[in-house]
Amino acid sequence: MGTIAENIFSQKSGRRASAGEYVVANIDYAMAHDTTTAWAIEPFQGIAGSAGGNGRVWNSDKIVIPFDHAVPAPNVAAATMQKEIRKFAREQNLRIVQQGVCHQIMSEQIVLPGMLIVGADSHTPTQGGLGALACGVGSTDIALVFATGKLWFRVPESMRVSIEGRFPQGVYPKDAVLTLAGQIRAEGAAYRSVEFYGSAVREMSIGSRMTMANMCSEMGAKCAIVPADEKTMEYVRGRKGAESARQVHADADAHYIEEIAIEVGQMEPMIACPHDVDNVKPVREVAGRPVDQVFIGSCTNGRTEDLHVAAALLRGKMVADGMRLVVVPASQLIYDECMRDGTLSVLMQAGATVCNPGCGPCLGRHQGALADGEVCVATSNRNFQGRMGSPKSEIYLASPATAAATALAGRIADPRDTSTR
Amino acid sequence: MGRAWKFGDNLNTDLITPGRYNMTTNAAELARVCFVEHRPDFAQGVHARDFVVGDRNFGCGSSRETAVIALKASGVRAVLAKSFARIFYRNCMNLGLLAIEMDTDGIADGEEVELDVESGSVRNVTRNEMHAIAIPHAMLALEREGGVVGFVKKNGFDALAGLFGK
């Protein structure tokens, strides 16, 4: 009867939930970070301190506060906000985790298939890569959840995206999801749940599935879900609650508002050009454009597999003269893995600056801001005007392979033209 | 009555409060940097009861509530747009700033606009044109209490659930 979103909302609200209806649902985990938590404290105190409330969070074990947007604090303003949050966390016995990007931390440590997650960050749908339903909200919504463990939702319509075929050499899931963005545009999944199917998705690693779900935020989606499978269960094995975790799938007669099929067999590397995520072109059409900085990292493409792809292209070579290559592993775990297997060494020998895990330069606060007229190719998810610095700078979004090839060339480059030894 | 500040489609929240300007929990400070780079004359020129008028997908991108706080602290009466991004829309509801879906082609930058919540209309005073609008009950109920915190304090969380269709 239901889509994955309908079935999860049914389980979490205790009633049959169909698209278009409003439900109040029980939240499995709530997440907020070093910016959005700051604005949640006062509304939380207003709500939890009001009649009937005891001033305490609903369940301190179910709330995670990763510090990732600007850590270590780059200035006094950020340090002051973080200090306020630490005080709140101490009072409420909440966990602050400073080990990388919030979505990566949640996927590595917390999330299980079938969970309902809310996060005070727009890229929360990333957890859909693990078969969970995860929605981004603002600070006041997360304050409501901190206080009550519940939130109201409009049950979303779902769209079904099938991705079939085998990726050619040099072409990656990021290219597929950029293709989707170019096709359905920045509002193409607004208020919807996106479900991913197809042979290419089944073949994808959990990290790549997270890349797909992550980018759906840029198309307006409420959530994006890759149905859980054996690979998902293997990924979450050993974490709290994993033994009793249940995959939630769509029923055979589920209704989809739109169905899209994408074939990757003939796909080529794609790139989102300034200043919109849906301004997507084949890389070869903009190849040769001079680039000042390349950023490899973020909740979209800062995982071990992404750094491996970059290292394979950069091994034994040097980035172009004047090129700044900024690499930010998405978490401590990834940083450690890539340190131990030599990946970071390869990247550094090629001229990369490897920064501590976190959001890095993605949102323009530190670790690689752009000046007037500068151009950056990034593996992240947003190329909004001024996102990474000056409003007169430009951001292109691409796969780690395209980013690495570009770092070598000093110009936008198609990774299929870069040899790997 | 207030002035219309007109913006284009896919207006993202980074343009309202850019990442490097919103490391503060001071609403007045956010009002000072509202549209700081995208529309530098906004913060100086905006008056209480002015309108921010967008196109499609207004407020897309980051979940940052600072965008809504900055607009509210600037005195903006309501945001009018053809459609809203979902987190921005929820943030407006929660903070008690009216976000009204309507065809905004009939409003140009600098024109005078009047909102009548009771009769459900937006009047372009400059052109003397009337546009019928429908504001959801929940949006209005929350706006009356200055946002969801005021509403829940007064009525409790269960009443919040009751605002939405069964």
Chai-1 contact restraints between the chains, C-beta under 6 A:
chainA,res_idxA,chainB,res_idxB,connection_type,confidence,min_distance_angstrom,max_distance_angstrom,comment,restraint_id
A,Y22,B,F164,contact,1.0,0.0,6.0,A-B,restraint_1
A,Y22,B,G165,contact,1.0,0.0,6.0,A-B,restraint_2
A,V24,B,A161,contact,1.0,0.0,6.0,A-B,restraint_3
A,A38,B,T25,contact,1.0,0.0,6.0,A-B,restraint_4
A,W39,B,E65,contact,1.0,0.0,6.0,A-B,restraint_5
A,P43,B,V149,contact,1.0,0.0,6.0,A-B,restraint_6
A,G46,B,V149,contact,1.0,0.0,6.0,A-B,restraint_7
A,I47,B,V149,contact,1.0,0.0,6.0,A-B,restraint_8
A,I47,B,V152,contact,1.0,0.0,6.0,A-B,restraint_9
A,S50,B,K153,contact,1.0,0.0,6.0,A-B,restraint_10
A,A77,B,M23,contact,1.0,0.0,6.0,A-B,restraint_11
A,A78,B,M23,contact,1.0,0.0,6.0,A-B,restraint_12
A,D121,B,S63,contact,1.0,0.0,6.0,A-B,restraint_13
A,S122,B,S62,contact,1.0,0.0,6.0,A-B,restraint_14
A,S122,B,S63,contact,1.0,0.0,6.0,A-B,restraint_15
A,G136,B,S63,contact,1.0,0.0,6.0,A-B,restraint_16
A,G136,B,I87,contact,1.0,0.0,6.0,A-B,restraint_17
A,G138,B,S63,contact,1.0,0.0,6.0,A-B,restraint_18
A,G138,B,E65,contact,1.0,0.0,6.0,A-B,restraint_19
A,G138,B,I87,contact,1.0,0.0,6.0,A-B,restraint_20
A,G138,B,N91,contact,1.0,0.0,6.0,A-B,restraint_21
A,S139,B,E65,contact,1.0,0.0,6.0,A-B,restraint_22
A,T140,B,N94,contact,1.0,0.0,6.0,A-B,restraint_23
A,T140,B,V148,contact,1.0,0.0,6.0,A-B,restraint_24
A,T148,B,F157,contact,1.0,0.0,6.0,A-B,restraint_25
A,W152,B,A161,contact,1.0,0.0,6.0,A-B,restraint_26
A,W152,B,F164,contact,1.0,0.0,6.0,A-B,restraint_27
A,A186,B,N10,contact,1.0,0.0,6.0,A-B,restraint_28
A,E187,B,N57,contact,1.0,0.0,6.0,A-B,restraint_29
A,Y191,B,R86,contact,1.0,0.0,6.0,A-B,restraint_30
A,G220,B,A85,contact,1.0,0.0,6.0,A-B,restraint_31
A,K222,B,R86,contact,1.0,0.0,6.0,A-B,restraint_32
A,L363,B,G19,contact,1.0,0.0,6.0,A-B,restraint_33
A,G364,B,G19,contact,1.0,0.0,6.0,A-B,restraint_34
A,G364,B,R20,contact,1.0,0.0,6.0,A-B,restraint_35
A,R365,B,G19,contact,1.0,0.0,6.0,A-B,restraint_36
A,R365,B,R20,contact,1.0,0.0,6.0,A-B,restraint_37
A,F384,B,N12,contact,1.0,0.0,6.0,A-B,restraint_38
A,F384,B,D14,contact,1.0,0.0,6.0,A-B,restraint_39
A,G386,B,P18,contact,1.0,0.0,6.0,A-B,restraint_40
A,G386,B,E37,contact,1.0,0.0,6.0,A-B,restraint_41
A,R387,B,D14,contact,1.0,0.0,6.0,A-B,restraint_42
A,P391,B,E37,contact,1.0,0.0,6.0,A-B,restraint_43
